[in-house]
Amino acid sequence: MSNARPFRRGLFLAPFDELSDPLALVELAVAAEAAAWDGVFLWDHIVYRPPVRAVADPWVALSAIAAHTERLRLGPMVTPLSRRRVQKVARETVTLDRLSRGRLILGVGLGSSNTRELEPFGEVSDPRERARLLDEGLARLTSMWGGEFEPPPLQRPRIPVWVAARWPNRRPVARALVWDGIFPIELPGPGALAELAAEIARGRPPDAGPFDLVVEIEPGDDPGPWREAGATWVLTGFGRQPHVDEVRAAIAAGPA
């Protein structure tokens, strides 16, 4: 699968504990833009399992980041639509897309069932039902973006959608084929990404638009092998308890 999109580098931040301060997230995003990083993406959770305690709302934080940057792509990674009212998500995404002047990417998925944020709040926990609600929510969301709600998003034909998939599960891969990208989690290495890239190239129509392959690496890891395997975005992640100084150091080291 050829890279129809330019290769880009981003930060993948959990807004937890030290990074639950939205002002810290804004500071880091501004520094990342100045250091030539291409994007900042935030985990989307209500609560998380111990030892995590403090959690920030990613949508409010992303709005603040959008207002203080000019070039960075940004978005939630990932939002479980099964626990959201789609009409509210439609309003939030369009507002954020317009606030950022067309820089939003919407990451979606089923959501994790082991973070204590489903059953305690009355959310659907059955994976099959969450998958059904995800597909239904995406269909409704695009209808709202497409004219049911005003104003529309700035981006055309719509806000890009990336779908999360846990390797080696293939059902999310089939879902992602009709959208704009895939974020495979727990890949064993670049070889698995190359296998996935070939599968996606076979599954998408020849006239389909560009498609993003998004992977996460640790600070200091070489993004080169992932790029060679087909990645269009390589995100540097810092785990579930990120430290501000560690993120600052990665930003200063640059996106290369």
N, C-alpha and C positions, 0 to 999 in steps of 0.2 A: 504494500500500500504506500503510495507516494505521499509525501507531505504537501498537501495542497495549501496548507496554512503555514505561515512563518513559524519557526521554532521560537518558543517563548519560555521564560522562567518566572516563577512566582513563589510566594510564601503561602504556607498553609498553616494557619494559626488557630489553636483552640483558645477561645476567649475565657479561659479558666484561671482561677487563683491569681497569680501575678498579672496575667493579661485580662483579668475581668474588669480592670479599670479602662473605660472607653477612651480616656485621654491618652493612655499609654498606647492603645491600638492606633489612634490617630497619629501620634508621634512616630511610631514605627512605620506606618504607611507613608507618611511624608518623607521619611528618611529613605525608604525603599524606592520611591519614585525618583528622588534625587540621585540615587546610586544606580539608576537604569534598570531596575527590576520592572517586570511587565505586569504583574498582578498581585493582589492580596485576596485570599479567600479564607473565610471563617467557618469553623464548625458550628452547626446549628443544633443546640440541645437546650432542654429546660433544666434538667439536672443531670448529674453524671455519677458514676459509681465511685466509691472511695478509692484513693484518698482525696479526690477532687472535692472541693467544698463550694467555692465561689464560682458563679457562672454569669456571664454577661449576655444580654440579648444581642444576637449577631445583626439583626436588621437595623436596630438603632445605631449600633457601632458602624455598620456599613454606610449608613446615611451620613454620619459624621465624617467618615473617611472620604466619601464622595465629595463632600463640601470643601474638603481641604486638599484635594488632589485634582489633577487635570488629565492625566494620561493613563493611570493604572486601570486595568480591568479588575473587576471585583464581583464578589457574590458569595452566597452561602454554599458550603460544601459539607453535608448536603441537607436539604430540607425534606423531611418525610411528609409528603402531602396528605397521608392518611390521618394525621393529627392536626390538620389545618383546614379552616374554612376557605374553599377555593376562591370565593368572591373577595375575601380579605387579602389573600395572596395576590390576586389580580391587581387590586388597588396598590398594594405595597410594591410590587414589582414595577408597575408602570411609573409610579412616583419616583422610585429609586432610579429607574432607567433615565427618566427626564432630569432628575437632580444631577446625575453623573454625566449627562449629555451623551447617553448611549453607550455606557461602559459596563452594564450589568450582564453577568452570565448567571443563569439559574441552575444550580446543581440540585438534583432530586434523587430520591431513593426510598426504599422501604423504611429505613430507620433501624437502629439496633434494638434488639429485644432484651439486651442484658445491661441496660443502663438505668433501670428503675424509673423511666419516664413515660411508660405506656400504661400498664395496668393500674398503678396507684392513682392516675388521673382519669381513669375511665376510658383510655384510648384503646383502639383495636390492637390486639396483640397477635392474632392469627396471621401468619405470613401470607397465606393465599388471599385473605381478605384485604390485607394491606396492599398487596400487589394490584388487586382489582381497583381499590380506591385510588391508587397512584395513577393507573391508566385512565380511569374516569376523570380524575382531577386534571390531568394534563390535557385531555380533550376539552374539558370545560374552560380551562385556563386559556387555551389558544383561541377559543370562540370569543371569550371576553376581550382578549387582546385584539382580535380581528374585527371588532366593530360593535359588539354588544355593549361595551363600556366606552365612555369617552373621558379623557382623551386617550388615544392609542399610544403605544410605546414609540420612542424615537427610532429604535432599530427596526429595520425592514429585512426580511418579511415579518420578523418577530424577534423577541428576545431569545438569544441562544439558550438551549437546554442541554445540559450534560447529565447523563444517567450513571449513577453509581452501580457497580457490579462487584460482587465478592468472588474472586477466583476460587475454583474453576466453574462456578455456576454459569450456565449458558442462557438461562431464561432472561436475565437482565440484558444480555448482549442482544438478543432478539428485540427487546424493547428499545434499546439505544439506537438501533439501525434507522429508525424513522425520525430521530432527533439530530442533534448537532455534535455530539461527542459522548465519550464514555470515560468514566473514572474507575478503572479496575483496582480493587483493594486486595492486598495480600498477594500480589504477584510474586512468584519465586525468583524472578530474574528477567533480564531483557529478552531472553529466548521465548519466554511465555508471552511477552508483549508482541514480539514478531509474529508468533502463531496467531494471536488475537487480531493483529492488524491484517493478516492475510485472510482470516475468516470474515472480517468486516468488509474488506475489499470485495470479496466474492458475494457478500449478501446485499450490498448497496447497489441500486441501479446505476448504470454508467453515467446518467445525466444528473445524479444526485450532487448536491452542493458539497463544499468542504466539510470535513469531519475531524474533530479533535480527539486525539488519544492523550489522556492526562494521567501522569503517574506521580507518585510521591517518593522522594528520597530523603535521607538524613543529611544534616549539615556536614559539609566536607566531602560528600560522595560525588563522584564524577558523573555528570549528566550525559556525557558523550555516548556511552553504550545504549542508553535509553533512546537518545535521539536517533542513533543508527538503527534501532529496532522499530522506529516509526513514531515515537512520541512527538507530539506537537507542543505539549506543555509539560515541563518538569517542575514540580512544586517541591520546595524544601519544607519539610515538616519537622515539628519539635515535640511531638507526642502530646499526651494529655495533661502534662504539667510543665508547660513552657516557662522558661525564665527570660525576663526582659533582656538581661545582658547577653544571653546566648543568641537571641534573635538579633540584637544590635550587631553582634560580632559577625553573624552570617550576612547581614545586610552590607556591612562595611567591606566584607570580602568580595562582594559583587556577585552577579548572577552567572558568571562564566562557568 
